[in-house]
Amino acid sequence: MDDYFCNVWGIGALSEAILTDIIPGVHKFGVESISHILFTAHIYLQFLGEVISPYAILMYSIVYSQIVKGKRKKL
């Protein structure tokens, strides 16, 4: 489960890297058409990072807290 958290938070880091590092680098080379695609990818990755991270933490805490048992745990 810990690898899942790293992947989820990595999505947010990738989103930020696209915005602050990759898009300005693309502008230096004069490729403007790719920057629009990268900015759209940044928006989607940021959304996924903000939505999936709290859900992953919630599911991890429910499963490993021993509050839910049996068949409900599998659901």
C-alpha positions in Angstrom: 0.0 0.0 0.0 2.9 2.3 0.6 3.9 2.1 -3.0 0.4 3.3 -4.0 0.8 6.4 -1.9 4.2 7.2 -3.5 2.6 6.8 -7.0 -0.3 9.1 -6.1 1.9 11.8 -4.6 4.2 11.3 -7.6 1.3 12.3 -9.9 1.1 15.7 -8.0 4.8 16.2 -8.2 4.8 15.4 -12.0 2.0 17.9 -12.4 4.0 20.6 -10.7 7.1 19.7 -12.6 5.3 20.1 -15.9 4.1 23.5 -15.0 7.3 24.9 -13.5 10.1 23.1 -15.4 8.9 21.4 -18.6 6.6 24.0 -20.1 9.2 26.8 -19.7 11.8 24.5 -21.3 9.5 23.9 -24.2 9.0 27.7 -24.7 12.8 28.1 -24.9 12.9 25.8 -27.9 10.0 27.6 -29.5 7.6 24.6 -29.6 4.3 26.4 -28.7 1.9 23.7 -29.8 3.2 21.1 -27.3 2.9 23.6 -24.4 -0.9 23.6 -24.7 -1.0 19.8 -24.5 1.4 19.8 -21.5 -0.7 22.4 -19.7 -3.8 20.3 -20.3 -2.0 17.3 -18.9 -0.9 19.4 -15.9 -4.6 20.2 -15.1 -5.7 16.5 -15.3 -2.7 15.3 -13.3 -3.3 17.9 -10.6 -6.9 17.0 -10.4 -6.1 13.3 -10.0 -3.5 14.0 -7.3 -5.9 16.1 -5.3 -8.8 13.6 -5.6 -6.9 10.3 -5.3 -4.6 11.2 -2.4 -7.4 11.8 0.2 -9.3 8.7 -1.0 -6.2 6.6 -0.7 -5.5 7.8 2.8 -9.1 7.2 3.8 -9.2 3.6 2.4 -5.8 2.8 4.0 -7.0 4.0 7.4 -10.3 2.1 7.1 -8.7 -1.2 6.1 -5.9 -1.2 8.6 -7.8 0.2 11.6 -9.7 -3.1 12.2 -13.0 -1.2 12.5 -14.4 -3.0 9.4 -14.2 -6.8 9.4 -15.2 -9.7 7.1 -17.2 -9.2 4.0 -17.5 -5.5 4.4 -13.8 -5.0 4.4 -13.6 -6.6 0.9 -16.3 -4.3 -0.4 
